[in-house]
């Protein structure tokens, strides 16, 4: 019964983590008259930014060769947080500058929806949906330790993950507009700030999750709302939205 309830919530959350990004892409392209090509460029550049993963693995292995201490623990969080900021924001810049070559805010919104959308679909939605299907159809195929760990997962936790994906997509759109602003105004400070904020968000979200998922989600929500408000003001100033 527990596996059925949990599996249903996993499937529900996973499906929405796939459907919502696509629905957002549909809305943005229709609302602002942009093309899906821009959405897919955003998705592509996020995938390209994932070349940081082997670098993260290598540096983490180096850190783990020394005795564990508060410093090494911090480095295990700082390094992937910093590479996420550097690689993702640089990929955004390259995507706008050399692939899209159109610096309108409408294109920025569509790109951001693709960047954050594919992250939700590939890194979270597909995995969450797969776990749910296995729990519903054949939970016995999972290793006993993995199954036991899943069965003690609170039923609401996949829904928290779904909420987090929505907040992260808002933040990803904000970062996209910020990087775009760097090109529009020919001012690298916007790119530097985007890198720094992205790295800080990742670092703080991981660092405080040990105190409780709620604190991490509140932090992510704060960043998302702040970036969303900043983006809204840019669009309003250009009279793109009312």
N, C-alpha and C positions, 0 to 999 in steps of 0.2 A: 504493500500500500504506500509506504514511504517512497519507494523508488518510482512508483507510478506518479505520485503527486509531484515529486521533485523533477522527474523526467518531463512532465507536462510543462512545468514552469521553465525548464531549460529550453524546451522546443519553442515555447511562446516567445521567450526573450531572444533566442537566436534568430527566429524568423523576423522579429521586429528590428533587430540590429542589422538585418540585411534589407528589409523592405523600407524602413524609414530613410536611409541614405539615398536610395533610388527615388523615393517619393520626393525628397528634398531636391534632388537633381532635376526631376521633372518640373517641380514648382518653379525653381529658379530660372531654368531655361525658358519656360513659358512666360513667367512674370517679367523678365528683363530682356527677352528677345535674343538670348544667347544660344549657342549651339552645344550639343553634347560633346563635340570635339574638345572644348575647353574643360569640361568635366573630366574627360578621359586623360587629358594632359595632366591635370591635378592628380588623378589616380596614379598615372604612370610615374610621376616624379616622386610621389610618396614611396612607391615600390623601389625606385632607384635609390632613394635615401636609405633603404634598408641594407645597403652594402656596409653600413656601420656595424651590423651584427657580428660578423667575424672579428672585427676590431675590438668590439666590446668583450667578446669571448676571450680573445688573446690577452687583453690587458687585465681582465679579471683573473685569469690563470696566473699572470705575473704577480698580481697583488696577493693571491693566495699562497704564494711560495714563502711568504714571511709570516711570522706568528700573528694570529688574529688580535687586533687591538681596536680601540675606538677609531683610530685613524684609518686602518685598513677597511673597517666596516663602512666608514664614510666614503672612502674611495670607491668601494663597490657600488655605491649609489651615485656619487658625483660623476664618475667617468661616463656611464651610459646616459645620464641626464645631459651632460655637456655635449656628447656626440649627437644626441637626438636634436638638440637645439641647432648645432652647427650644420649637420647634414640635411635636416628637413628644411630649415630656412634657406640654406644655400640652394637646395634643389628647387624651392619655390622661386627664388630669384632667377635661376637659370631657366626655369619653365616660362616665366613671364617674359624675360629678356630675349630669349632665343627661339622659343617655340610658339608662344602666343603672339608676341609682338604687338599687342593691343593693350594699352594700359588703362582702359576704362574700369570704373568700379564694378560695372556689371560683369565684366570678365573676371575680375577679382573674386566676386561672390561665387561665381560658377566654378572657378578653379578651386576655391576653398572647400566648396561642397564636395568636389571630387576627391580632394586630398584627404579630408576628414572622413568622407563616405567610404572610401576603399579601405581605410584603416579599420573602420567599424565592421565592414563586411568580411575582410580576409583574416584579420588578426583576432576578432572576437566572435562575430556572428556565426561563421562557419563552424568554429570549434565548439561554441556553446550549443548550437543546433545538433552537432554530431554527438555530443555527450548526452543530450536529451533523448535522441533516437536510440542510442545504445541502452540507456536506462529503461526505456519503455519496451524495447524489442528483445534485447539479449543481455541483461546486466551481468549474467554469469561469465561472459567472455572477458570481462575486465579482471585484472589481477586482484586478488582479495584485498590487498592493502589499499589499492586505488579505489575499489568499490566501497570499502569501509569509510575512507576519507570523504567520498562523495555523499554517502548516506547520512553523515553527521552535518552536512552543509545545511544551513538554515534555508528553508524553502524560499524566503524572500530575497536571498542573496543574488540570484540571477537577475532579478528585477532592479536591484541596486546597480548591477553592471550595465543594464539597459539605460538607466537614468544617466550613469556616468558617460556612456557613449554619446548621448544627446548633448551633454554639457561640453564634452571634448570636441564635438563637431562645431559647436558655436565658437569655441576657442580657436579651432583650426581655421575657420573663416576669418576671425579677427586677425590671426597671424598673417594670413594671406593678404588682407588689405594693408596691414602694416608693411609687409615686404613690398607690396605694390607701390605704396607711398614712397618708399625709398627710391624707386625708379622714376615715379612721376615728378618728385621734387629734386631728383638728383642729389639726394642726401643719404649717405651710407648709415647715418645714425639710426634710422628706422630699422634697417637690417640688423644692426648690432643690438638694438633694444629687443627685437623679435627673438634673436638667438638667446639673449640673456633671460628674457621672460620665460621662454619655452624651457630652457634648462632649469630655471628656478622652479617652475611649476612641477616638472617631473621629479626634481630632487625633493621638494617639500611633500608632494603627494605620497611618495614612497617612504620618506622618513617618518611621517606621522601615522602611517597606517597601522603601525604596531600599537598605537594608543586607542585604536578603534576605527573601523571603516567609516563611521559617521564623520569623524574629523577630516579624513582624507576627502570625502565627498563634499563637505562644506568648503574646503579649500578649493577644490576644482570648480565648484559652483561659483565661488567668489571671483576666480580668474575668468571664468566664462562670461559672467555678467559684466565684469569690468571691460573685457575685450569687446563684448557685444555692444555695450553702451558707447565705447569709443568708435566702433564701426558705424553705429547708427548715426552718430553726430557727423561723421564724414559723408555719409550718404545723404543726410538731410541738408548739409551745407551745399551739396551739389544738386539738390532738388531731385534726387533720384527716388527718394521716398518722402512721404509727407511728415 
